[in-house]
Amino acid sequence: MERLLDFLPQIIVLFTIGVASIVASKILEKLWLKGIAKDKRKMIEWCKENKLKAAVGFIIGAYLYAPTVEELIFRAALIVIFPAISGYAWLGIILSGLAFGLLHAFDDYVKIFKTSLAVGNPKHENESVTEESKAKINGKVIRIYRGISTGGMGILIGYFGIKYQSLYLASAIHAGWNLLMPLFLLIVIGVTLSIAFGITILANRIKDWWLLRNFERKY
């Protein structure tokens, strides 16, 4: 009980920010979306046509709601219960991280991503089937990626939150992750493409060398 009282000011601050972000999201949803929030295809089209408004909604969700509400749900109890890193603390951190990863692997962002891949105006029925198949495959890839990356992030946040006994730090790391993750993803894609390009060039060089060597042996 004493530890709960010690963390109460942090909990109140994060709870207030979380509630304010929820209220703001609901107000903007009523003003801007006007009943299309549940229709993912219409939502995607709306976001394409209203990029600035979509960015405002994203900022509220990614940098205010998620770092506060999700940390109160997934990490607050761990930080309050465990005063230091221990075996039981690690068990709690890992279980919390797994639950956090599963939540994000099956959340609306994955569904919206799959829908965005399937959205289009194909000319033929076969093209429609192909696009739907691609969307399902890419959706599974994104689901796995989000589950692993957010699960790992949850473990990282849990560790630092308990180590430094701070809900504020946990929320700050979460917000920082959401800010840098798109950049990190672009870096990973760039590095992967660079490696693939390098391997292709090396394979071609080896192939040319091998063909030239065999040619010289023959003549």
C-alpha positions as CSV (number, residue, x, y, z in Angstrom):
1,M,0.0,0.0,0.0
2,E,2.9,2.3,0.8
3,R,4.5,1.8,-2.6
4,L,1.1,2.4,-4.3
5,L,0.9,5.8,-2.5
6,D,4.4,6.6,-3.6
7,F,3.5,6.1,-7.2
8,L,0.1,7.7,-7.0
9,P,1.2,11.1,-8.3
10,Q,2.7,9.5,-11.4
11,I,-0.4,7.3,-11.9
12,I,-2.7,10.3,-11.6
13,V,-0.7,12.4,-14.2
14,L,-0.6,9.5,-16.7
15,F,-4.3,8.7,-16.1
16,T,-5.2,12.4,-16.7
17,I,-3.3,12.5,-20.0
18,G,-4.8,9.2,-21.1
19,V,-8.4,10.3,-20.4
20,A,-7.7,13.7,-22.1
21,S,-6.4,11.9,-25.2
22,I,-9.4,9.6,-25.3
23,V,-11.9,12.5,-24.9
24,A,-10.0,14.5,-27.6
25,S,-10.1,11.5,-30.0
26,K,-13.8,11.0,-29.5
27,I,-14.5,14.7,-30.1
28,L,-12.4,14.7,-33.3
29,E,-14.0,11.4,-34.4
30,K,-17.5,13.0,-34.1
31,L,-16.4,16.2,-35.9
32,W,-14.3,14.7,-38.7
33,L,-15.2,11.1,-39.3
34,K,-19.0,11.4,-39.0
35,G,-19.8,7.7,-38.7
36,I,-17.2,6.2,-40.9
37,A,-14.8,5.2,-38.2
38,K,-15.9,1.5,-38.3
39,D,-15.6,1.3,-42.1
40,K,-11.9,0.7,-42.6
41,R,-12.0,1.3,-46.4
42,K,-13.7,4.6,-46.0
43,M,-11.3,5.5,-43.2
44,I,-8.3,4.8,-45.4
45,E,-9.8,7.0,-48.2
46,W,-10.5,9.7,-45.6
47,C,-6.9,9.6,-44.4
48,K,-5.6,9.9,-47.9
49,E,-7.8,13.0,-48.5
50,N,-7.2,14.6,-45.1
51,K,-3.5,14.0,-44.3
52,L,-3.2,16.8,-41.8
53,K,-6.2,15.8,-39.8
54,A,-5.1,12.1,-40.0
55,A,-1.7,13.2,-38.6
56,V,-3.3,15.0,-35.7
57,G,-5.3,11.8,-34.8
58,F,-2.1,9.8,-35.2
59,I,-0.2,12.1,-32.8
60,I,-2.9,11.9,-30.2
61,G,-3.0,8.1,-30.4
62,A,0.7,7.3,-30.7
63,Y,2.2,10.0,-28.4
64,L,-0.5,10.6,-25.8
65,Y,-2.9,7.7,-25.6
66,A,-0.6,4.7,-26.1
67,P,2.3,5.8,-23.9
68,T,0.0,6.6,-21.0
69,V,-3.0,4.2,-21.1
70,E,-1.0,1.2,-22.3
71,E,1.8,1.7,-19.7
72,L,-0.8,2.0,-16.9
73,I,-2.4,-1.3,-18.1
74,F,0.8,-3.3,-18.8
75,R,3.6,-1.9,-16.7
76,A,2.3,0.1,-13.8
77,A,1.5,-2.9,-11.6
78,L,5.0,-4.4,-12.3
79,I,6.7,-1.2,-11.3
80,V,4.7,-0.8,-8.2
81,I,5.0,-4.4,-7.1
82,F,8.7,-4.9,-7.8
83,P,11.2,-2.4,-6.2
84,A,14.1,-4.0,-8.1
85,I,14.9,-6.4,-10.8
86,S,14.6,-10.0,-9.6
87,G,13.7,-13.5,-10.9
88,Y,10.0,-12.9,-10.3
89,A,10.3,-9.4,-11.8
90,W,11.7,-10.9,-15.0
91,L,8.9,-13.4,-15.1
92,G,6.4,-10.5,-14.8
93,I,8.3,-8.5,-17.4
94,I,8.3,-11.3,-19.9
95,L,4.7,-12.3,-19.5
96,S,3.6,-8.6,-19.7
97,G,5.8,-8.2,-22.9
98,L,4.2,-11.3,-24.5
99,A,0.7,-10.0,-23.7
100,F,1.7,-6.6,-25.1
101,G,3.0,-8.2,-28.3
102,L,-0.1,-10.3,-28.8
103,L,-2.4,-7.2,-28.3
104,H,-0.5,-5.3,-31.0
105,A,-0.3,-8.3,-33.4
106,F,-4.1,-8.5,-33.5
107,D,-5.0,-4.8,-33.2
108,D,-6.8,-2.5,-35.6
109,Y,-3.6,-1.2,-37.2
110,V,-3.0,-4.7,-38.7
111,K,-6.5,-4.9,-40.0
112,I,-6.3,-1.4,-41.5
113,F,-3.0,-2.3,-43.1
114,K,-4.5,-5.4,-44.7
115,T,-7.5,-3.4,-45.9
116,S,-5.3,-0.7,-47.4
117,L,-3.5,-3.3,-49.4
118,A,-6.7,-4.7,-50.7
119,V,-8.2,-1.3,-51.5
120,G,-8.2,-0.6,-55.2
121,N,-10.1,-0.7,-58.4
122,P,-8.9,-3.9,-60.3
123,K,-10.0,-4.3,-63.8
124,H,-10.7,-8.0,-63.7
125,E,-12.0,-10.5,-61.2
126,N,-8.8,-12.4,-61.2
127,E,-6.9,-9.3,-60.3
128,S,-9.2,-8.8,-57.3
129,V,-8.5,-12.3,-56.1
130,T,-4.7,-11.7,-56.5
131,E,-4.9,-8.4,-54.6
132,E,-6.8,-10.0,-51.7
133,S,-4.3,-12.9,-51.6
134,K,-1.4,-10.4,-51.4
135,A,-3.1,-8.5,-48.7
136,K,-3.6,-11.6,-46.6
137,I,0.1,-12.6,-47.0
138,N,1.4,-9.1,-46.2
139,G,-1.1,-8.8,-43.3
140,K,0.4,-12.0,-41.8
141,V,3.9,-10.6,-42.2
142,I,3.0,-7.3,-40.5
143,R,1.2,-9.2,-37.8
144,I,4.3,-11.3,-37.0
145,Y,6.5,-8.2,-37.2
146,R,4.3,-6.1,-34.9
147,G,4.0,-8.9,-32.4
148,I,7.7,-9.5,-32.1
149,S,8.8,-5.8,-32.2
150,T,6.2,-4.6,-29.7
151,G,6.7,-7.7,-27.5
152,G,10.4,-6.9,-27.4
153,M,9.6,-3.2,-26.7
154,G,7.3,-4.3,-23.8
155,I,10.1,-6.3,-22.2
156,L,12.6,-3.4,-22.6
157,I,10.2,-0.9,-21.1
158,G,9.3,-3.2,-18.2
159,Y,13.0,-3.7,-17.4
160,F,13.9,0.0,-17.4
161,G,10.6,0.9,-15.6
162,I,11.4,-1.4,-12.7
163,K,15.1,-0.7,-12.7
164,Y,14.6,3.1,-12.4
165,Q,11.2,2.9,-10.6
166,S,9.5,5.3,-12.9
167,L,6.2,5.2,-14.8
168,Y,7.3,8.5,-16.5
169,L,10.4,6.8,-17.9
170,A,8.3,3.8,-19.2
171,S,5.9,6.2,-20.9
172,A,8.8,8.3,-22.4
173,I,10.4,5.1,-23.8
174,H,7.1,4.1,-25.3
175,A,6.6,7.5,-26.9
176,G,10.1,7.5,-28.2
177,W,9.7,4.1,-29.7
178,N,6.5,5.2,-31.5
179,L,8.4,8.2,-32.8
180,L,11.5,6.4,-34.0
181,M,9.9,3.1,-35.2
182,P,9.0,4.4,-38.7
183,L,12.6,5.6,-39.1
184,F,14.0,2.4,-37.8
185,L,11.8,0.4,-40.2
186,L,13.0,2.5,-43.1
187,I,16.6,1.8,-42.0
188,V,16.0,-1.9,-41.7
189,I,14.4,-2.0,-45.2
190,G,17.3,0.1,-46.6
191,V,20.0,-2.1,-45.1
192,T,18.1,-5.3,-46.2
193,L,17.9,-4.0,-49.8
194,S,21.6,-2.9,-49.7
195,I,22.6,-6.4,-48.6
196,A,20.5,-8.1,-51.2
197,F,21.9,-5.7,-53.9
198,G,25.5,-6.5,-52.7
199,I,24.9,-10.2,-52.7
200,T,23.5,-10.0,-56.3
201,I,26.5,-8.1,-57.5
202,L,28.9,-10.5,-55.8
203,A,27.0,-13.5,-57.3
204,N,27.3,-12.0,-60.7
205,R,31.0,-11.3,-60.3
206,I,31.6,-14.9,-59.2
207,K,29.5,-16.2,-62.1
208,D,31.5,-14.0,-64.6
209,W,34.8,-15.1,-63.0
210,W,33.8,-18.8,-63.3
211,L,32.7,-18.5,-66.9
212,L,35.9,-16.7,-67.8
213,R,38.0,-19.3,-66.1
214,N,36.3,-22.1,-67.9
215,F,36.7,-20.2,-71.2
216,E,40.4,-19.8,-70.7
217,R,40.8,-23.5,-69.9
218,K,39.1,-24.5,-73.1
219,Y,41.1,-22.1,-75.3
